Amino acid sequence: MAVKYPVSRPWLAGQELAYVTETINDGWISSQGPYVRRFEEEFARYNGIAHGVACSSGTTALTLALRALGVGPGDEVVVPEFTMIATAWAVTYTGATPVFVDCGDDLNIDVSRIEEKITSRTKVIMPVHIYGRRCDMDAVMNLAYEYNLRVVEDSAEAHGVRPVADIACYSLFANKIITSGEGGICLTDDPRLAEQMAHLRAMAFTKDHSFLHKKLAYNFRMTSMQAAVALAQTERLDEILAARREIEKRYDAGLADIPQITLMPARDVLWMYDLRAERREELREFLAAEGIETRLFFKPMSRQPGYFDPRWPSLNASRFSEDGFYLPTYTGLTEDDQAYIVGRVRAFYEAN
Ligand SMILES: *Cc1c(COP(=O)(O)O)cnc(C)c1O
């Protein structure tokens, strides 16, 4: 059956079209157009942070953050075992080495196990707010203070969670809480870090000569067309988060009494509705046949070919990745849609 309920669908019902139309009419479509600055200011203001640096993706946001903090070859960065691979790749792109820490029961990095991974080479701790659950940032910031480390927050799945790290990085990919199609943004209170990220984002042009470049930089710029969409989405972020909160409540209520389903801890903001299920693969196939798309949990980093570790240190991450998945989670999902989806999950276990 065709997909009737995709896992994700953007909600572009605000000023998105009007703003994009304006960029087209004015001809200011590149990164030099006015919407990039407007989006940066609005997103930073929303989060109570001084500076925003928009860029081409969440992955490039993380890369810019690490480069601005001076991370490079020989350095180590502590990252979660359970995350999307871009968190680890950003470290690898800089020439540094990611050091993985297993997750706790909330899927976030187990902060009690970070300290044992800190060495003289460690420069940065990079926690991720997985599926919209805020990581214990007090614990991370205390460790960073004690060991003189910097902190980059991977907030790709947690727009609306208040940032506290040196730099917080967001993705604006189409399946994230807010989107610009493709895109990302870094937030920081430090004007020098903001300036450095903006410099690295745009090919490190210098004042001395139009085409003198003193360091290896990137073209990670966001276009004004993307920023136009991102700004319109930011204006509605509270509304989007509130709608997502209702989706979470309805799934929780509908699924709670199914014995083969294990609900996950509450979320600070809802990105994807994650859960664990007995006979997950059969259930997913059954749901797919009913037009309900689902997606597996992340595959742990130590199981990825690029980071394969035969010691297999990530016991929790592996346990969760074996029976975890997520259900369709987007703001257009109605009560009826959710009742149907929950009903099909129930029907699977009643029939099998
Ligand atoms: C989506 C995501 C990214 C990457 O963002 P892109 O915009 O796709 O590059 C990084 N980290 C996490 C945790 C993500 O979920």
Ligand as a Chemical Component Dictionary entry (heavy atoms), coordinates in Angstrom:
data_LIG
# 
_chem_comp.id                   LIG 
_chem_comp.type                 NON-POLYMER 
_chem_comp.pdbx_formal_charge   0 
_chem_comp.three_letter_code    LIG 
# 
loop_
_chem_comp_atom.comp_id 
_chem_comp_atom.atom_id 
_chem_comp_atom.alt_atom_id 
_chem_comp_atom.type_symbol 
_chem_comp_atom.charge 
_chem_comp_atom.model_Cartn_x 
_chem_comp_atom.model_Cartn_y 
_chem_comp_atom.model_Cartn_z 
_chem_comp_atom.pdbx_ordinal 
LIG C1 C1 C 0 19.360 15.546 11.599 1  
LIG C2 C2 C 0 20.485 15.496 12.546 2  
LIG C3 C3 C 0 21.748 16.014 12.221 3  
LIG C4 C4 C 0 22.122 16.467 10.847 4  
LIG O1 O1 O 0 21.371 17.490 10.332 5  
LIG P1 P1 P 0 21.334 17.701 8.728  6  
LIG O2 O2 O 0 20.627 18.992 8.572  7  
LIG O3 O3 O 0 20.591 16.539 8.164  8  
LIG O4 O4 O 0 22.754 17.765 8.273  9  
LIG C5 C5 C 0 22.720 16.012 13.197 10 
LIG N1 N1 N 0 22.497 15.521 14.427 11 
LIG C6 C6 C 0 21.307 14.997 14.765 12 
LIG C7 C7 C 0 21.122 14.473 16.146 13 
LIG C8 C8 C 0 20.273 14.943 13.829 14 
LIG O5 O5 O 0 19.103 14.388 14.164 15 
# 
loop_
_chem_comp_bond.comp_id 
_chem_comp_bond.atom_id_1 
_chem_comp_bond.atom_id_2 
_chem_comp_bond.value_order 
_chem_comp_bond.pdbx_ordinal 
LIG C1 C2 SING 1  
LIG C2 C3 SING 2  
LIG C2 C8 DOUB 3  
LIG C3 C4 SING 4  
LIG C3 C5 DOUB 5  
LIG C4 O1 SING 6  
LIG O1 P1 SING 7  
LIG P1 O2 DOUB 8  
LIG P1 O3 SING 9  
LIG P1 O4 SING 10 
LIG C5 N1 SING 11 
LIG N1 C6 DOUB 12 
LIG C6 C7 SING 13 
LIG C6 C8 SING 14 
LIG C8 O5 SING 15 
# 
